[in-house]
Amino acid sequence: MRSILLAVVLLISPACEITVDADPAPVDIYSYEVCYEEPPYYESPDSCTEYYGGYCCEWYVYSTNWDICYEEWCSWDDMCGWEYTADNCYSI
């Protein structure tokens, strides 16, 4: 029985060809760029500053008894979408 099964497998195997790429192209996991085309918040920014090549805007995020804090995001002409820049806190 084994010899019959082996003969059947040997007859079928030339019809099935399996190829393996011995040298696949490397994948650069760091080349993936996240692109935020829409502004980071739904509401309008509290302030924006225009620069050569783009602009930066601040959105209110929280306040304390002595500070008011904003997130600053920038959109540059030569980059994709909005880029988080910093948290800026100002004394009240």
MARBA-3410 file (N, C-alpha, C, O; in Angstrom, 1 decimal):
92
0.8,-1.2,0.0,0.0,0.0,0.0,0.9,1.3,0.0,0.6,2.2,-0.7 ~ 1.9,1.2,0.8,2.8,2.4,0.8,3.5,2.6,-0.5,3.6,3.8,-1.0 ~ 3.8,1.6,-1.2,4.5,1.8,-2.5,3.5,2.4,-3.6,3.9,3.1,-4.4 ~ 2.2,2.0,-3.5,1.2,2.6,-4.4,1.0,4.1,-4.1,0.9,4.9,-5.0 ~ 1.0,4.4,-2.8,0.8,5.8,-2.4,2.0,6.6,-2.8,1.9,7.8,-3.3
3.2,6.1,-2.6,4.4,6.8,-3.1,4.4,7.0,-4.6,4.8,8.0,-5.0 ~ 4.0,6.0,-5.3,4.0,6.1,-6.8,3.0,7.2,-7.2,3.3,7.9,-8.1 ~ 1.9,7.3,-6.5,0.9,8.3,-6.9,1.4,9.7,-6.6,1.2,10.6,-7.3 ~ 2.1,9.8,-5.4,2.7,11.1,-5.1,3.8,11.5,-6.0,3.8,12.7,-6.4 ~ 4.6,10.6,-6.5,5.7,10.9,-7.4,5.1,11.2,-8.8,5.7,12.1,-9.5
4.0,10.6,-9.2,3.3,11.0,-10.5,2.7,12.3,-10.4,2.7,13.0,-11.4 ~ 2.2,12.7,-9.3,1.5,14.0,-9.2,2.5,15.2,-9.0,2.3,16.3,-9.4 ~ 3.6,14.9,-8.3,4.5,16.0,-7.9,5.1,16.8,-9.1,5.3,18.0,-8.9 ~ 5.4,16.2,-10.3,5.9,17.0,-11.3,4.9,18.0,-11.8,5.2,19.1,-12.4 ~ 3.6,17.8,-11.6,2.5,18.7,-12.0,2.4,19.9,-11.1,2.0,21.0,-11.5
2.9,19.7,-9.9,2.8,20.8,-8.9,4.2,21.4,-8.7,5.1,20.7,-8.3 ~ 4.4,22.6,-9.1,5.7,23.2,-9.0,5.6,24.3,-7.9,4.8,25.2,-7.9 ~ 6.6,24.2,-7.0,6.7,25.2,-5.9,8.0,25.9,-6.0,9.0,25.2,-6.1 ~ 7.9,27.2,-6.1,9.2,28.0,-6.2,9.3,28.9,-5.0,8.3,29.4,-4.4 ~ 10.5,29.0,-4.5,10.8,29.9,-3.4,11.8,30.9,-3.8,12.9,30.5,-4.3
11.5,32.2,-3.6,12.5,33.2,-3.9,13.6,33.2,-2.9,13.4,33.5,-1.7 ~ 14.8,32.8,-3.3,15.9,32.7,-2.4,16.4,34.0,-1.9,17.0,34.1,-0.8 ~ 16.2,35.1,-2.6,16.7,36.4,-2.1,15.6,37.5,-2.3,15.6,38.3,-3.2 ~ 14.6,37.4,-1.4,13.5,38.4,-1.5,14.0,39.8,-1.2,15.0,40.0,-0.5 ~ 13.3,40.8,-1.8,13.7,42.2,-1.6,13.5,42.6,-0.1,12.4,42.2,0.5
14.4,43.2,0.5,14.3,43.6,1.9,13.2,44.6,2.1,13.0,45.5,1.2 ~ 12.5,44.6,3.2,11.4,45.5,3.5,11.9,46.5,4.6,12.3,46.1,5.6 ~ 11.9,47.8,4.3,12.3,48.8,5.2,11.1,49.2,6.1,10.2,49.9,5.6 ~ 11.1,48.7,7.3,9.9,48.9,8.2,9.9,50.4,8.6,8.8,50.8,9.1 ~ 11.0,51.1,8.5,11.0,52.5,8.9,10.6,53.5,7.8,10.5,54.7,8.0
10.4,53.0,6.6,10.0,53.9,5.5,8.6,54.2,5.4,8.2,55.1,4.7 ~ 7.7,53.5,6.2,6.3,53.8,6.2,6.0,55.1,6.9,6.5,55.4,8.0 ~ 5.4,56.0,6.2,5.1,57.4,6.7,3.6,57.5,7.0,2.8,57.3,6.1 ~ 3.4,57.9,8.2,2.0,58.2,8.6,1.7,59.6,8.1,2.4,60.6,8.4 ~ 0.6,59.8,7.4,0.3,61.1,6.8,-1.1,61.5,7.3,-2.1,60.9,7.0
-1.1,62.6,8.1,-2.4,63.1,8.6,-2.8,64.3,7.8,-2.3,65.5,8.0 ~ -3.6,64.1,6.7,-3.9,65.2,5.8,-4.9,66.2,6.5,-4.8,67.4,6.2 ~ -5.8,65.7,7.3,-6.8,66.5,8.0,-6.1,67.2,9.2,-5.2,66.6,9.8 ~ -6.6,68.3,9.6,-6.1,68.9,10.9,-6.3,68.0,12.0,-7.2,67.2,12.0 ~ -5.5,68.0,13.1,-5.6,67.1,14.2,-6.8,67.2,15.0,-7.2,66.2,15.7
-7.5,68.3,15.0,-8.7,68.5,15.8,-9.9,69.0,14.9,-9.6,69.6,13.9 ~ -11.1,68.7,15.3,-12.2,69.1,14.5,-12.5,70.6,14.6,-12.9,71.2,13.6 ~ -12.3,71.2,15.8,-12.5,72.6,15.9,-11.4,73.4,15.3,-10.3,72.9,15.1 ~ -11.7,74.7,15.1,-10.7,75.6,14.5,-9.6,75.8,15.5,-9.8,75.8,16.7 ~ -8.4,76.0,15.0,-7.2,76.3,15.8,-7.4,77.6,16.6,-8.1,78.5,16.1
-6.7,77.8,17.7,-6.8,79.0,18.5,-5.9,80.1,17.9,-6.2,81.3,18.0 ~ -4.8,79.6,17.2,-3.9,80.6,16.6,-3.1,79.8,15.5,-2.8,78.6,15.7 ~ -2.7,80.5,14.5,-1.8,80.0,13.5,-0.7,81.0,13.1,-0.9,82.2,13.2 ~ 0.5,80.5,12.8,1.6,81.3,12.4,2.1,80.8,11.1,2.4,79.6,10.9 ~ 2.2,81.7,10.1,2.6,81.3,8.8,4.1,81.5,8.7,4.7,82.5,9.1
4.8,80.5,8.1,6.2,80.5,7.9,6.5,80.3,6.4,5.6,79.9,5.7 ~ 7.7,80.5,6.0,8.1,80.2,4.7,8.1,78.7,4.5,8.8,78.0,5.2 ~ 7.3,78.2,3.6,7.2,76.7,3.4,6.1,76.0,4.2,6.1,74.8,4.2 ~ 5.3,76.8,4.9,4.2,76.1,5.7,3.7,77.0,6.8,3.9,78.2,6.8 ~ 3.0,76.4,7.7,2.4,77.1,8.8,2.2,76.2,10.0,2.2,74.9,9.9
2.1,76.8,11.2,1.9,76.0,12.4,0.7,76.6,13.1,0.5,77.8,13.1 ~ -0.1,75.7,13.8,-1.3,76.1,14.5,-1.3,75.5,15.9,-0.7,74.4,16.1 ~ -2.0,76.2,16.8,-2.1,75.7,18.1,-3.5,75.5,18.5,-4.4,76.3,18.1 ~ -3.8,74.4,19.2,-5.1,74.0,19.7,-5.1,73.9,21.2,-4.1,73.3,21.7 ~ -6.0,74.5,21.9,-6.1,74.4,23.3,-6.3,72.9,23.7,-7.2,72.2,23.1
-5.6,72.4,24.7,-5.7,71.0,25.2,-6.1,70.9,26.7,-6.9,70.1,27.0 ~ -5.5,71.8,27.5,-5.9,71.8,28.9,-5.3,73.0,29.6,-4.5,73.8,29.0 ~ -5.8,73.3,30.9,-5.2,74.4,31.6,-5.1,73.9,33.1,-5.8,73.0,33.5 ~ -4.3,74.6,33.8,-4.1,74.4,35.2,-4.4,75.7,35.9,-4.9,76.7,35.3 ~ -4.2,75.8,37.2,-4.4,77.1,37.9,-3.5,78.2,37.5,-3.8,79.4,37.6
-2.3,77.8,36.9,-1.3,78.8,36.6,-0.9,78.8,35.1,-0.2,79.7,34.7 ~ -1.3,77.8,34.3,-0.9,77.7,32.9,-2.1,77.4,32.0,-3.1,76.8,32.5 ~ -2.0,77.7,30.8,-2.9,77.3,29.8,-2.1,76.6,28.7,-1.1,77.2,28.2 ~ -2.5,75.4,28.2,-1.6,74.6,27.4,-2.3,74.3,26.0,-3.5,74.1,25.9 ~ -1.4,74.3,25.0,-1.8,74.1,23.6,-0.9,73.1,23.0,0.2,72.9,23.3
-1.5,72.3,22.0,-0.7,71.5,21.2,-0.4,72.2,19.9,-1.3,72.8,19.3 ~ 0.8,72.2,19.5,1.2,72.8,18.2,1.5,71.8,17.1,2.2,70.8,17.4 ~ 0.8,71.9,16.0,1.0,71.1,14.9,1.3,71.9,13.7,0.9,73.0,13.5 ~ 2.2,71.4,12.8,2.7,72.2,11.6,2.4,71.4,10.3,2.3,70.2,10.3 ~ 2.1,72.1,9.3,1.9,71.6,8.0,2.9,72.3,7.0,2.8,73.5,6.8
3.8,71.5,6.5,4.9,72.0,5.6,4.6,71.6,4.2,4.1,70.5,3.9 ~ 5.0,72.5,3.3,4.8,72.2,1.8,5.5,71.0,1.3,5.0,70.3,0.5 ~ 6.7,70.7,1.9,7.5,69.6,1.4,7.3,68.3,2.2,8.1,67.4,2.0 ~ 6.3,68.3,3.1,6.1,67.1,3.9,4.6,66.7,3.7,3.8,67.5,3.2 ~ 4.3,65.5,4.1,3.0,65.0,4.0,2.2,65.3,5.3,2.5,64.9,6.4
1.1,66.1,5.1,0.2,66.3,6.2,0.7,67.1,7.4,1.6,67.9,7.3 ~ 0.0,66.9,8.5,0.3,67.6,9.8,1.3,66.9,10.6,1.3,65.6,10.6 ~ 2.2,67.6,11.2,3.3,67.0,12.1,3.2,67.6,13.5,3.2,68.8,13.6 ~ 3.1,66.7,14.5,3.0,67.2,15.9,4.4,67.8,16.2,5.4,67.3,15.9 ~ 4.3,69.0,16.8,5.6,69.7,17.1,5.8,69.8,18.6,6.9,69.3,19.1
4.9,70.3,19.4,5.2,70.4,20.9,3.9,70.7,21.6,2.9,71.1,21.1 ~ 4.0,70.6,23.0,3.0,71.1,23.9,3.6,72.5,24.4,4.7,72.5,24.9 ~ 2.8,73.5,24.2,3.2,74.8,24.7,2.3,75.3,25.8,1.1,75.3,25.6 ~ 2.9,75.6,27.0,2.1,76.1,28.1,2.5,77.5,28.4,3.7,77.9,28.4 ~ 1.5,78.4,28.6,1.8,79.8,28.9,1.2,80.1,30.2,0.1,79.7,30.6
1.9,81.0,31.0,1.4,81.4,32.3,0.2,82.3,32.2,0.2,83.1,31.3 ~ -0.7,82.1,33.0,-2.0,82.9,33.0,-1.7,84.2,33.7,-2.6,85.0,33.8
END
